[in-house]
Amino acid sequence: MESESTSRQRTRAGNAFEVLWVFLQMGCTCFGGPIAHLGYFRREFVERRRWLDDSTYTDLIALCQFLPGPASSQVGFSIGLLRAGWWGGLAAWLGFTLPSAVLLTGYASLARLLDNMPGKGLVHGLKLVAVAVVAQAIWDMARRLCPDRARAAIALAALALLSVLNSAYAQLIVIGGGALLGIVVRRLSSASPACAAPVASSASADAHAFALPRAASGIALVLFCVLLAGLPALEALLPATWTIRIFDVFYRSGALVFGGGHVVLPLLQQATVASGWISANDFLAGYGAAQAVPGPLFTFASYLGWMMSPSSAHWLGALCATVGIFLPGLLLVIAVLPHWQALRTRPSVAALLAGANAAVVGLLASAFYAPVWTSAILSAADFAVAVVSLLLLTRWNVRPLLVVLLCAGAGIVETFVR
């Protein structure tokens, strides 16, 4: 007779395969960025499948907005974790990430063949997509994360500081400074509830308590810190090991991304373009291509990892970059999940996050000028295409894939007209 533990293990395994299949379908169909992904998740897992209730789902969103990393992937990982344990979390991440990672590595493998006139036009069109998408992201984030004068001032201060800082740690300095200013503003202002708005959740006070072993939480936090501090030291000891360097670059970027997928742009630009690993043209072309595929925007790392690695090991480079950029966010979810109910009620935590998120708006605005604008807008026609694309995204709610096709066609036509 089958034991109860064996039966439970088989149920867990069956649930994990179910999670993999459902998230694989979503990874092939979820267009539109992290906000759209969260809407798809709610319809699928709260309304249709009823894997979790609305208050639990809202709390998961609040948690993943509080942490650095790709919010939609973190929410998906958490849903898989709650549904089918550790294998379920891995299955959710793998299913949601794999389609876009494969598509972008495929594009990277063909990028060197696009050196003819139509290919150059296509690449230029993808850079115009990046202009429209980043402009939309800045506008949406500014309205949501800088609703008052104090946080708008933090964003402007971050932008001004980035214009004079040339350090490799400029982004870290700006985010850390914004977090400290958020706490200062809260103490000086009598309107502290406003500072807590970004992390406030509509969940009820008796929201679901996330059941996760405290030991797992501690191990995840220690591993996160060890990798963050230890990878640069390991790279210094083994300078010829390019896989460690790629993993370190993307792990560090993934650990510092507050505010959503688009904020990874300036961090990766500093780590890859400024260091000479990849050209600005290739970088922006890949970022534009990332808008055309479903799934998380962080799979842009798959494209970059392919382009940065030796020709004999492109797939290994793509794998190192992809795992590296997602891993810190997933480790932090595991680390914080058991403690989230207590953390989210602390005003100081809310104020710190409010300041960091406001600084992120300035960070993204700085990246919008260079390299996005300076590399893509080369003529009045480029400006017109970018403005039309922005209006299509913001006023007519046209799907990003259609805007990508429009810009790609415009880029090809413009190349022949010149």
C-alpha positions in Angstrom: 0.0 0.0 0.0 1.4 3.4 -1.0 2.5 5.5 2.0 1.1 9.0 2.6 4.5 10.6 2.0 4.9 8.9 -1.4 1.5 9.9 -2.4 2.2 13.5 -1.4 5.5 13.5 -3.4 3.7 12.2 -6.5 1.0 15.0 -6.1 3.7 17.6 -5.7 5.5 16.3 -8.9 2.2 16.3 -10.8 1.5 19.9 -9.6 5.0 20.9 -10.7 4.5 19.5 -14.2 1.1 21.4 -14.3 2.9 24.6 -13.2 5.5 24.1 -15.9 2.9 23.6 -18.6 0.8 26.6 -17.6 3.7 29.0 -17.3 5.2 27.8 -20.6 2.0 28.8 -22.3 2.1 32.2 -20.6 5.7 32.6 -21.5 4.7 32.2 -25.2 1.7 34.6 -25.0 2.3 37.3 -22.3 3.2 40.5 -24.2 3.3 44.0 -22.9 5.8 44.2 -20.0 5.6 43.5 -16.2 2.3 45.4 -15.5 0.6 43.5 -18.3 2.1 40.2 -17.1 0.6 40.7 -13.6 -2.8 41.3 -15.2 -2.5 38.0 -17.1 -1.4 36.2 -13.9 -4.4 37.5 -12.0 -6.9 36.3 -14.6 -5.2 32.9 -14.9 -4.4 32.0 -11.3 -6.9 34.0 -9.2 -10.0 34.1 -11.4 -9.7 31.0 -13.6 -7.7 28.4 -11.8 -8.2 29.7 -8.3 -4.7 28.6 -7.2 -4.7 31.5 -4.7 -7.1 34.2 -3.5 -7.1 37.9 -4.4 -5.6 39.1 -1.1 -2.7 36.6 -1.3 -2.0 37.6 -4.9 -2.1 41.3 -4.0 0.4 40.7 -1.1 2.7 38.8 -3.5 2.7 41.9 -5.9 3.5 44.2 -2.9 6.4 42.0 -1.9 7.9 41.8 -5.4 7.6 45.6 -5.8 9.4 46.0 -2.5 12.4 43.9 -3.7 14.9 44.5 -6.5 14.5 42.2 -9.5 11.9 41.4 -12.2 8.5 41.8 -10.5 6.5 39.6 -12.8 9.0 36.7 -12.7 9.2 37.0 -8.9 5.4 36.8 -8.6 5.3 33.8 -11.0 8.1 32.1 -9.0 6.1 32.7 -5.8 2.9 31.3 -7.3 4.8 28.1 -8.4 6.4 27.9 -4.9 3.0 28.1 -3.2 1.4 25.6 -5.6 4.0 22.9 -5.8 7.0 23.6 -3.5 10.5 24.1 -4.7 10.1 22.2 -8.0 7.0 24.3 -8.6 8.9 27.6 -8.2 11.6 26.3 -10.6 9.0 25.1 -13.1 7.2 28.5 -13.0 10.4 30.5 -13.6 11.7 28.1 -16.3 8.3 28.0 -18.2 7.9 31.8 -18.2 11.5 32.6 -19.1 12.4 29.9 -21.6 10.4 31.1 -24.7 11.7 34.7 -24.7 15.3 33.6 -23.8 15.3 31.2 -26.8 13.9 33.8 -29.1 16.5 36.5 -28.1 19.4 34.1 -28.4 18.1 33.2 -31.8 18.1 36.8 -32.8 21.6 37.3 -31.4 22.8 34.4 -33.5 21.5 36.1 -36.6 22.6 39.7 -35.7 25.9 39.4 -37.4 24.2 38.5 -40.7 22.2 41.8 -40.7 25.1 43.9 -42.1 23.4 44.6 -45.4 21.2 47.6 -46.1 17.8 46.0 -45.0 19.6 44.6 -42.0 21.0 47.9 -40.9 17.5 49.5 -41.4 16.0 46.8 -39.2 18.5 47.4 -36.5 17.9 51.1 -36.6 14.2 50.6 -36.4 14.6 48.5 -33.3 16.6 51.3 -31.7 13.6 53.6 -32.5 11.4 51.1 -30.6 13.6 51.6 -27.6 13.1 55.4 -27.7 9.3 55.0 -27.6 9.3 52.2 -25.0 11.7 53.9 -22.6 9.9 57.2 -22.9 6.6 55.5 -22.0 8.2 53.7 -19.1 9.7 57.0 -17.7 6.3 58.8 -17.9 4.4 55.9 -16.3 6.9 55.5 -13.5 7.1 59.2 -12.8 3.4 59.5 -12.4 3.3 56.5 -10.1 6.6 56.9 -8.1 6.9 60.7 -8.0 3.4 61.9 -7.2 4.6 64.7 -4.8 7.2 67.4 -4.8 9.5 65.6 -2.4 9.9 62.5 -4.6 10.0 64.5 -7.8 12.9 66.4 -6.2 14.7 63.2 -5.4 14.3 62.1 -9.1 15.7 65.4 -10.4 18.6 65.2 -7.9 19.4 61.7 -9.1 19.3 62.9 -12.7 21.6 65.8 -12.0 24.1 63.6 -10.0 24.3 61.1 -12.9 25.2 63.9 -15.3 28.4 64.5 -13.4 29.3 61.0 -12.0 31.4 58.8 -14.2 32.0 56.1 -11.6 31.1 52.4 -12.2 29.2 52.6 -8.9 27.1 55.7 -10.0 23.8 53.8 -10.2 24.4 52.2 -6.7 25.3 55.6 -5.2 22.1 57.2 -6.7 19.8 54.4 -5.5 21.3 54.4 -2.1 21.2 58.1 -1.8 17.5 58.1 -2.9 16.7 55.6 -0.2 18.3 57.7 2.5 16.6 60.8 1.2 13.3 59.0 1.4 13.8 58.4 5.1 14.9 62.0 5.7 11.8 63.3 3.8 9.5 61.1 5.9 11.0 62.4 9.1 10.8 66.1 8.0 7.3 65.8 6.6 4.0 65.3 8.4 2.6 63.5 5.3 4.3 60.2 5.9 1.4 58.1 4.5 2.2 59.5 1.1 5.7 58.1 1.4 4.3 54.7 2.1 2.1 54.6 -1.0 4.4 52.6 -3.3 4.3 49.6 -1.1 0.9 49.8 0.3 -1.2 46.8 -0.5 -5.0 46.5 -0.8 -4.9 43.1 1.0 -6.7 42.8 4.2 -5.0 42.8 7.6 -5.4 39.1 8.0 -3.8 38.4 4.6 -2.3 35.0 3.8 0.8 34.2 5.9 3.4 32.8 3.5 4.5 29.4 4.8 8.2 28.9 4.1 10.9 27.4 6.4 12.9 30.0 8.2 16.0 28.0 7.5 15.4 28.3 3.8 15.0 32.1 4.2 18.3 32.4 6.0 20.2 30.2 3.5 18.8 32.3 0.6 19.9 35.6 2.2 23.4 34.3 3.0 23.8 32.9 -0.5 22.6 36.3 -2.0 25.2 38.2 0.1 28.0 35.7 -0.5 27.6 35.8 -4.3 27.3 39.6 -4.3 30.5 40.0 -2.4 32.3 36.9 -3.5 32.0 37.0 -7.3 34.2 40.0 -7.8 36.9 38.4 -5.6 36.6 35.1 -7.5 36.9 37.1 -10.8 40.1 38.7 -9.5 41.6 35.3 -8.6 40.6 33.8 -12.0 40.7 36.7 -14.5 40.8 34.4 -17.5 37.5 32.7 -16.6 35.1 34.7 -18.7 32.0 32.8 -17.5 32.6 34.1 -14.0 32.9 37.6 -15.3 29.6 37.4 -17.2 27.8 35.8 -14.3 29.1 38.5 -12.0 28.1 41.4 -14.3 24.5 40.2 -14.6 24.1 39.0 -11.0 25.2 42.5 -9.8 22.7 44.2 -12.3 19.9 41.9 -11.2 20.6 42.6 -7.5 20.3 46.4 -8.0 17.2 46.8 -10.2 14.5 48.6 -8.3 11.4 49.6 -10.2 10.8 47.1 -12.9 12.3 45.6 -16.1 13.1 48.9 -17.9 15.4 50.0 -15.1 17.8 47.3 -16.0 18.7 49.2 -19.1 21.1 51.8 -17.5 22.7 49.2 -15.3 23.4 46.8 -18.2 24.5 49.7 -20.4 27.1 50.7 -17.9 28.3 47.1 -17.4 28.4 46.1 -21.1 28.7 49.1 -23.4 30.8 51.4 -21.2 33.2 48.6 -20.5 33.6 47.8 -24.3 32.1 44.4 -24.3 29.3 45.3 -26.8 28.7 48.2 -29.0 25.9 50.8 -28.4 24.3 49.8 -31.7 24.1 46.1 -30.8 22.9 46.9 -27.3 20.0 49.0 -28.4 19.1 46.7 -31.3 18.8 43.8 -28.8 16.8 46.0 -26.4 14.4 46.8 -29.2 14.1 43.1 -30.1 13.3 42.3 -26.5 10.1 44.4 -26.9 8.9 42.2 -29.7 9.0 38.9 -27.7 6.7 37.7 -24.9 7.8 37.0 -21.4 10.1 38.9 -19.0 12.2 41.8 -20.3 15.1 40.5 -18.2 15.7 37.9 -20.9 17.5 40.8 -22.7 20.4 39.3 -20.8 20.3 36.2 -22.9 20.9 38.2 -26.0 23.8 40.2 -24.3 25.3 37.0 -22.9 25.4 35.5 -26.4 27.0 38.6 -27.9 29.6 38.9 -25.1 30.9 35.3 -25.2 33.4 33.6 -27.4 32.1 32.2 -30.7 32.7 28.6 -29.5 30.5 29.0 -26.4 27.7 31.4 -27.2 25.1 29.2 -25.5 27.1 29.0 -22.3 27.4 32.8 -22.2 23.7 33.2 -22.7 23.0 30.7 -20.0 25.4 32.4 -17.5 23.8 35.8 -18.2 20.2 34.6 -17.9 20.7 32.7 -14.7 22.9 35.5 -13.3 20.3 38.3 -13.8 17.3 36.4 -12.4 19.0 34.6 -9.5 19.3 37.5 -7.0 15.7 38.5 -7.3 14.5 34.9 -6.7 16.9 34.5 -3.7 15.5 37.7 -2.2 11.9 36.4 -2.6 12.8 33.3 -0.7 14.7 35.3 2.0 11.9 37.8 2.6 8.7 35.8 2.0 8.4 34.5 5.6 8.9 37.9 7.1 6.9 40.0 4.6 3.8 40.5 6.8 5.9 42.2 9.5 8.2 44.2 7.2 5.4 45.8 5.1 3.8 47.5 8.1 7.0 49.5 9.0 6.8 53.2 7.9 10.6 53.4 7.7 10.8 50.5 5.2 8.0 52.2 3.1 9.9 55.5 3.1 13.2 53.9 2.1 11.6 52.2 -0.8 9.8 55.4 -1.8 13.1 57.3 -2.0 14.8 54.5 -3.9 12.0 54.2 -6.5 12.0 58.0 -7.0 15.8 57.9 -7.7 15.1 55.1 -10.2 13.0 57.5 -12.3 16.0 59.8 -12.5 18.2 56.8 -13.4 16.0 55.8 -16.2 15.7 59.4 -17.5 19.5 59.6 -17.7 19.7 56.4 -19.7 17.0 57.7 -22.0 19.3 60.5 -23.2 22.4 58.4 -23.5 22.5 55.9 -25.1 18.9 55.6 -26.2 18.2 59.0 -27.7 21.7 59.9 -28.9 22.1 56.5 -30.7 18.7 56.3 -32.3 17.5 59.8 -33.2 19.7 60.9 -36.1 17.2 62.8 -38.3 13.8 64.5 -38.3 12.3 61.3 -39.7 13.6 59.3 -36.8 12.1 61.8 -34.4 8.7 61.6 -36.2 8.7 57.8 -36.1 9.6 57.8 -32.4 6.8 60.3 -31.6 4.2 58.3 -33.6 5.3 55.1 -31.8 5.0 56.7 -28.4 1.5 58.0 -29.2 0.5 54.5 -30.4 1.7 53.0 -27.2 0.2 55.6 -24.8 -2.9 56.9 -26.5 -4.1 54.1 -28.7 -2.8 51.2 -26.5 -1.4 49.5 -29.6 0.4 46.2 -28.8 4.2 46.5 -28.6 4.7 43.9 -31.2 2.8 46.0 -33.8 4.9 49.1 -32.8 8.0 47.0 -33.3 6.9 46.0 -36.8 6.1 49.6 -37.6 9.5 50.9 -36.5 11.3 48.0 -38.2 9.6 48.8 -41.5 10.2 52.5 -41.1 13.9 51.9 -40.4 14.3 49.7 -43.5 12.5 52.3 -45.7 14.5 55.2 -44.3 17.8 53.3 -45.0 16.9 53.0 -48.7 15.7 56.6 -49.0 18.9 58.1 -47.6 
